[in-house]
Structures are given as C-alpha cells and as structure tokens.
Amino acid sequence: MEKIWLEPIGLVRTKAIGREVSDRGRVSEIILREDLAEALDRIESFSHLLIIFWMHGIPNEERTRKKVHPRGRMDMPLVGVFATRTPYRRNPIGLTLVELLEVRGNILTVRGLDAFDGTPILDIKPFDRWDTAEPVRLPEWRIRLEKEANDKRQ
Amino acid sequence: MEKIWLEPIGLVRTKAIGREVSDRGRVSEIILREDLAEALDRIESFSHLLIIFWMHGIPNEERTRKKVHPRGRMDMPLVGVFATRTPYRRNPIGLTLVELLEVRGNILTVRGLDAFDGTPILDIKPFDRWDTAEPVRLPEWRIRLEKEANDKRQ
C-alpha cells in the first residue's frame, strides 16, 4: 500500500513537561499556521474539539511493536497496541478531546490537551453528538487503572 | 514544517455506495494487514473503537479550501473548514466512532463506519470514558441540520 503524506497545520505550545502533560486540567495553546487562521472561522461556536496530532517524539523503531503492557506496567496484561492508547503504534497519531477556551487570530487556547510542547497538529475537528457512545464496555485492566487514578485523587 | 509520512494499516470493505456510506446503522469490515493481526489482541474487550482513516478520494487541490458551506448547502453559513467535519480539509483524515461487533483474525466487523470501500485505515483506538464531553455546545447551523435529519427519520 502506498504511503500517505501529511502537512502539519500548526504546533502545540505548553509549559508542561514530563508527566504534567497528562494532567487533563492543564491549559495549552495551539498555534495554527498564520495562512490557515481563516479556516478557524466560527470554531468558537463549539465548546469542545477533537485534536489530531503527530507524536513526533516516537522513534521509527518503536513503531513496529505489536503488543504492550498498558502504561508499561508489568502487572497489566500484554495486549495488542490497537487495544490501547499507547504512543508506540504503527502511525503515532494522537487524538484528544479538549475544551475550547478562547480563539485569538491563529491561536486556540484549550484545556486537556496531553501533547508536548512543539507537537505538530494534523487536524482539528469540532466535537459533535455522534462522537459519543453510552454505555461503553471496557476491559478489566482499564477499569483497574481508572480506579487507581480516582483513589489517588481522593 | 516538514511533511509526515504514514503507512496504511489496513482497508475498509463495504458494499455501501454513495450516500449509503453515511448510514450509521451500516455494518462494514476493516481488513487489517495480516502482519498486524497480533496488534488486535484483546481488542474485543472494548465495545467501541475510534477509527482514523485517510479520505483518499479527496484530490490534492481540494485540500487548500479554508471555508465551506456545511454539506455544500448554500442555506448554511460559510464557516472555516476546522469548524466542520468536511472532507475538504488540509489533511483529509477521517475520524469515526464505531461499535465493534466481531473480531476474526485480521478482520474487524464494525457498525457505523462512514468510509468508502477501499479507504486506507491509519489507526484504531479503543474508545474510553475520557473521549466524552457532556454537555456540548453546538452552533445554530449544526442543530438545524440535526433537526432536519430527525424529522426525516420520523
């Protein structure tokens, strides 16, 4: 199958480093290419956006993994990469739902983007009602990770 | 900014043609590359998946549009492409939430994938609770399109 080329439409700006990036309350900016600012017109009429980005920190040799332990934890089962959100995947595309806080020219201020400073943005889509499913079934390991995170917060 | 190269991980198989593709009740198959079948391990423990695909039918010259009328309808406002789900976008990446019905080897059977036969698949992600926001704010034009679709169904 033929390869596909993409062009970054902008970059992430954040002061978060290391694990701080995963904090869903964190505010960061998406700096769109100036020639594309017009393509954001009226985006502020949506409260939430889906951000598709390129996890550029993943070396090519890490794209060949087929199975991983979620979060690299050996107490979690070994599962296929497509059954996890690991960045170590064939095409290291990131996908995150964010809250849109502000639009100024070519700059979007968003809450909840778990991407590092300098991450290339591939696409921005408005979040719509059809992007939701309820109820969802999750595996035991995922519920265990969720419970741990909740316990830590309390 | 440098261009990014991606590799299709599989293809869509569907009998749907034309507008039938948008029918969210329709069942289609994702044929993963055989060498990647292992990367689907345990994916059936999730009820829903996010499918990221490449809208290969969009010619390169259509990737430069900055504004569109949603659904090509002149009675809808002219809005920035990133404020719509139009395929005429800088990087024609498709993103759809589907219900996972069956997994057999390298073949996933899913409901609700609005992609044409032969569409290259870029990534498959399990749908998780953090992929949901409630309530969401939508623009007037989007609510109008939704109401029309509901009226038609009744």
Interface residues (C-beta under 8 A of the other chain):
Chain A: M1 E2 K3 I4 W5 L6 E7 P8 I9 L11 R24 R33 L36 E38 A39 L40 D41 R42 I43 S45 F46 S47 H48 L50 I52 W54 K66 K67 P77 L78 V79 G80 V81 F82 A83 T84 R85 R89 R90 N91 I93 L95 L97 E99 P120 L122 D123 I124 K125 P126 F127 D128 R129 W130 D131 T132 A133 E134 P135 V136 R137 L138 P139 E140 R142 E146
Chain B: M1 E2 K3 I4 W5 L6 E7 P8 I9 L11 R24 R33 L36 E38 A39 L40 D41 R42 I43 S45 F46 S47 H48 L50 I52 W54 H56 K66 K67 P77 L78 V79 G80 V81 F82 A83 T84 R85 R89 R90 N91 I93 L95 L97 E99 P120 L122 D123 I124 K125 P126 F127 D128 R129 W130 D131 T132 A133 E134 P135 V136 R137 L138 P139 E140 R142 E146
